[in-house]
Amino acid sequence: DSCYYPLAFYEKRPDLRQGVMEAIQEMMSELEDLHKNINDQATNHIHAGEIILTYGRSKTVELFLQAAAAKKRNFSVVVCEGAPHYGGHSMAKSLAQSGIDTTVIHDSATFAIMARVNKVILPAHAVLANGGLIAPSGTNMVACCAKQNSVPVVSVTGMFKLCPMYPHEGQDTLNDFVSPSSVMDYTQMESSLMTKVDFVNPVHDYIAPQMINLYITNIGAFQSSYIYRLLTEYYHSDDWESFE
């Protein structure tokens, strides 16, 4: 039997190798300068006397705050501990060692302290095409508390995390669900209760675009409503239109 192969499969593209090499080099250069370009904007967004709240540990957020402190900005940071992995503890230790006035709080105390906070800075796992944010589990609770208290929410991220997907599945978008054993000890539960309770342990949260006031990236700061236009610069139309 004869096999049919599309003609495009055999099409000669002498410029393809060079184009791919240039794209890879451009990406490598962007990653090398990523934190520097973000940190250069620190003093534009962090002001003297502010109380800033963040969640868990993020290297990008950590370096951003340390860059502001290095430029003699006097501010305080409140870190949610990020249970059950408690990345906020190591985050707070690193910030304190940089001379930043840092306080660690339980995640459940977020709403109580939010009225005193001037700004929330969150990390990013991915930035969706509609301007929504995929961030560590627990950050949606922080964003809801901030919205209730009219506190601006800022996400610090590199543009390589821009994703052409749309949140058609809500909280399940780009999410992973892991064993609840990290947050619940099954040995402490009665067997009769096990059949009556469903445990959900997501790795990430989806935060709607209307709850994000600003994205600070390596190419500048943008409102969530502008993210859609950036897709044309980072993706071919065939890549992102298929996700609409």
LINZISUL-V12151 format. One record per pair of residues at least 12 apart in sequence whose ideal C-beta (glycine too) atoms are under 7 Angstrom apart, sorted by the first residue. I is the first residue (numbers start at 1). J is the second residue. D is the distance in whole Angstrom. If there is no record, write none. Layout:
I|J|D, I|J|D
This chain:
30|160|7, 30|218|7, 31|160|7, 33|218|7, 34|158|5, 34|218|5, 35|60|7, 35|63|5, 37|218|4, 38|60|7, 38|64|6, 38|156|6, 38|216|6, 38|217|7, 38|218|5, 39|63|6, 39|64|6, 39|67|4, 41|216|6, 41|221|7, 42|64|6, 42|67|4, 42|68|4, 42|71|7, 43|68|6, 43|71|5, 43|73|6, 45|154|7, 45|216|6, 46|68|4, 46|73|6, 46|75|6, 48|73|6, 48|74|5, 48|75|7, 49|74|7, 49|75|7, 50|75|5, 50|118|4, 50|119|6, 51|76|5, 51|78|6, 51|116|6, 51|117|5, 51|118|5, 52|75|6, 52|77|5, 52|118|7, 52|119|5, 52|121|6, 53|78|5, 53|117|5, 53|120|5, 54|77|7, 54|79|6, 54|121|5, 54|122|7, 55|80|4, 55|82|6, 55|88|7, 55|122|6, 55|136|7, 55|138|6, 55|139|5, 55|142|5, 56|80|7, 56|82|3, 56|87|4, 56|88|5, 56|91|7, 56|136|5, 57|82|7, 57|87|3, 57|88|6, 57|90|6, 57|91|4, 58|123|3, 60|123|6, 60|156|5, 60|157|6, 61|121|6, 61|123|5, 61|156|5, 62|91|6, 62|94|6, 62|95|7, 64|156|5, 65|77|6, 65|95|6, 65|100|6, 66|98|5, 69|98|6, 69|99|6, 69|100|5, 76|101|4, 77|95|6, 77|100|6, 77|102|5, 78|103|5, 78|105|6, 78|113|6, 78|117|7, 79|91|5, 79|92|4, 79|102|6, 79|104|5, 80|105|6, 80|107|5, 80|110|6, 80|142|7, 81|104|6, 81|105|7, 81|106|6, 81|107|6, 82|136|7, 82|138|6, 83|107|6, 84|182|5, 84|183|5, 88|104|6, 89|104|6, 92|104|5, 107|138|6, 110|141|7, 110|142|6, 110|145|5, 111|145|5, 114|145|5, 114|146|6, 114|149|5, 114|151|6, 115|149|5, 117|151|5, 119|151|7, 119|152|6, 119|154|6, 120|142|6, 120|146|5, 120|151|6, 120|153|5, 120|154|7, 121|154|5, 121|156|6, 122|135|5, 122|139|5, 122|142|7, 122|153|6, 122|155|5, 123|135|6, 123|136|7, 123|156|7, 124|155|5, 124|157|4, 124|161|5, 125|204|5, 126|161|5, 126|163|5, 126|174|6, 127|157|6, 127|161|5, 127|162|5, 127|163|6, 127|215|7, 127|227|6, 128|163|6, 128|165|6, 128|166|6, 128|167|6, 129|163|7, 129|164|5, 129|165|6, 129|166|5, 129|227|7, 129|228|6, 129|231|6, 129|240|6, 129|243|7, 130|166|6, 130|167|6, 130|209|6, 130|228|7, 131|209|3, 131|212|7, 131|224|3, 131|225|6, 131|227|4, 131|228|7, 132|167|5, 132|206|6, 132|207|6, 132|208|6, 132|209|5, 133|155|6, 133|207|4, 133|212|6, 134|173|7, 134|174|5, 134|204|5, 134|206|6, 135|204|6, 135|205|6, 135|207|6, 136|204|6, 137|202|5, 137|203|6, 137|204|6, 137|205|5, 138|205|7, 139|205|5, 139|207|6, 140|205|4, 140|206|7, 140|207|5, 143|207|5, 143|211|5, 147|211|6, 152|213|4, 153|211|6, 153|212|5, 153|213|5, 154|213|6, 154|214|5, 154|216|6, 155|212|6, 155|215|5, 156|216|5, 157|215|6, 157|217|6, 158|217|6, 158|218|5, 159|217|5, 159|218|6, 159|219|6, 159|234|7, 162|230|6, 162|234|6, 164|231|6, 164|235|5, 164|239|6, 164|240|3, 164|243|5, 165|243|5, 166|243|6, 166|244|6, 167|206|6, 170|206|6, 171|202|7, 171|205|7, 171|206|5, 173|206|5, 174|204|7, 175|202|5, 175|203|6, 175|204|5, 176|203|4, 177|200|7, 177|201|6, 177|202|6, 178|201|5, 178|203|6, 179|201|7, 180|199|4, 180|201|4, 182|201|7, 183|201|6, 184|199|6, 209|224|4, 209|225|7, 212|224|5, 215|227|7
